[in-house]
Amino acid sequence: MATRIVRVDPELKDLIPGFLNNRRQDALTIRAALAQEDMETVRILGHSMKGCGGGYGFNALSELGGILERGAQNRDSEAITNAVDELQAYLEQVEIIYD
Protein backbone atom coordinates (compact mmCIF):
# COMPACT_ATOMS: atom_id res chain seq x y z
CA MET A 1 0.00 0.00 0.00
CA ALA A 2 1.50 3.33 -1.08
CA THR A 3 1.86 6.07 1.48
CA ARG A 4 0.53 9.48 0.55
CA ILE A 5 2.44 12.28 2.20
CA VAL A 6 0.70 15.52 3.07
CA ARG A 7 2.56 18.50 4.49
CA VAL A 8 0.53 20.41 7.05
CA ASP A 9 1.16 23.61 8.96
CA PRO A 10 2.29 22.69 12.50
CA GLU A 11 -0.30 25.12 13.90
CA LEU A 12 -2.99 22.67 12.73
CA LYS A 13 -1.42 19.64 14.43
CA ASP A 14 -4.02 19.42 17.20
CA LEU A 15 -6.90 19.61 14.70
CA ILE A 16 -5.75 17.03 12.15
CA PRO A 17 -6.59 13.77 13.99
CA GLY A 18 -10.19 14.91 14.56
CA PHE A 19 -10.44 16.21 11.00
CA LEU A 20 -9.33 12.86 9.57
CA ASN A 21 -11.60 10.91 11.93
CA ASN A 22 -14.52 13.03 10.76
CA ARG A 23 -13.68 12.15 7.13
CA ARG A 24 -13.61 8.45 8.09
CA GLN A 25 -17.08 8.86 9.58
CA ASP A 26 -18.18 10.73 6.46
CA ALA A 27 -17.14 7.73 4.35
CA LEU A 28 -19.31 5.42 6.46
CA THR A 29 -22.22 7.87 6.33
CA ILE A 30 -21.88 8.16 2.54
CA ARG A 31 -21.98 4.38 2.15
CA ALA A 32 -25.10 4.18 4.33
CA ALA A 33 -26.74 7.05 2.44
CA LEU A 34 -25.92 5.44 -0.89
CA ALA A 35 -27.54 2.20 0.26
CA GLN A 36 -30.67 4.23 1.04
CA GLU A 37 -30.38 6.16 -2.25
CA ASP A 38 -30.09 9.33 -0.17
CA MET A 39 -28.24 11.43 -2.72
CA GLU A 40 -28.83 14.65 -0.80
CA THR A 41 -26.73 13.44 2.14
CA VAL A 42 -23.98 12.33 -0.25
CA ARG A 43 -24.13 15.70 -2.02
CA ILE A 44 -23.93 17.69 1.22
CA LEU A 45 -21.01 15.66 2.59
CA GLY A 46 -19.20 15.81 -0.74
CA HIS A 47 -19.69 19.57 -0.94
CA SER A 48 -18.42 20.04 2.61
CA MET A 49 -15.37 17.86 1.95
CA LYS A 50 -14.65 19.76 -1.25
CA GLY A 51 -14.67 23.00 0.71
CA CYS A 52 -12.63 22.02 3.75
CA GLY A 53 -10.00 19.58 2.45
CA GLY A 54 -7.69 22.11 0.86
CA GLY A 55 -7.89 24.42 3.87
CA TYR A 56 -6.14 21.77 5.92
CA GLY A 57 -3.70 20.87 3.14
CA PHE A 58 -5.58 17.79 1.89
CA ASN A 59 -6.20 18.71 -1.75
CA ALA A 60 -7.03 15.09 -2.61
CA LEU A 61 -9.95 15.24 -0.17
CA SER A 62 -11.24 18.35 -1.92
CA GLU A 63 -11.04 16.57 -5.27
CA LEU A 64 -12.83 13.50 -3.93
CA GLY A 65 -15.47 15.71 -2.34
CA GLY A 66 -16.13 17.29 -5.71
CA ILE A 67 -16.48 13.86 -7.32
CA LEU A 68 -18.91 12.79 -4.60
CA GLU A 69 -20.95 15.97 -4.96
CA ARG A 70 -21.20 15.62 -8.75
CA GLY A 71 -21.95 11.91 -8.43
CA ALA A 72 -24.86 12.68 -6.12
CA GLN A 73 -26.17 15.42 -8.38
CA ASN A 74 -26.08 12.99 -11.32
CA ARG A 75 -27.40 10.08 -9.22
CA ASP A 76 -24.31 8.14 -10.33
CA SER A 77 -23.97 5.36 -7.75
CA GLU A 78 -20.92 3.89 -9.45
CA ALA A 79 -19.01 7.19 -9.33
CA ILE A 80 -19.94 7.61 -5.67
CA THR A 81 -18.87 4.06 -4.81
CA ASN A 82 -15.54 4.51 -6.58
CA ALA A 83 -14.93 7.86 -4.88
CA VAL A 84 -15.75 6.57 -1.40
CA ASP A 85 -13.49 3.55 -2.00
CA GLU A 86 -10.71 5.97 -2.95
CA LEU A 87 -11.50 8.14 0.07
CA GLN A 88 -11.17 5.23 2.47
CA ALA A 89 -7.94 4.05 0.82
CA TYR A 90 -6.53 7.57 1.00
CA LEU A 91 -7.38 7.88 4.70
CA GLU A 92 -5.61 4.57 5.40
CA GLN A 93 -2.49 5.59 3.48
CA VAL A 94 -2.03 9.25 4.33
CA GLU A 95 1.05 10.25 6.30
CA ILE A 96 1.21 13.72 7.81
CA ILE A 97 4.40 15.76 7.98
CA TYR A 98 4.15 18.93 9.98
CA ASP A 99 6.41 21.64 8.62
Buried (B, 14 or more C-beta within 10 A) or exposed (E): EEEBEBEBEEEBEEEBEEBBEEBEEBBEBBBEBBEEEBBEBBBBBBBBBBEBBBEBBBEBBBBBBBBBBBBBBEEBBEBBBBBBEBBBEBBEEBEBEEE
